[in-house]
């Protein structure tokens, strides 16, 4: 399974006071699912989406940054 997540996909929705963030999961045999989260700001929508993906165990609980040389 591949998971596609990109914060640049977060955009205004509906009455322009809400934002929607989305992630797309694709399986090897052609099935796919889209997961959405909404918030009053783009950051809130992104945070809610990451929280949902963590609950579903699709992303790690914490991200670890690679050390820079």
Buried (B, 14 or more C-beta within 10 A) or exposed (E): EEEEBEEEBBEEBEEEEBBBBBBBBEEEEEEEEEBEBBBEEBEBBBBBBBEBBEEEEBBEEEEEEEEEE
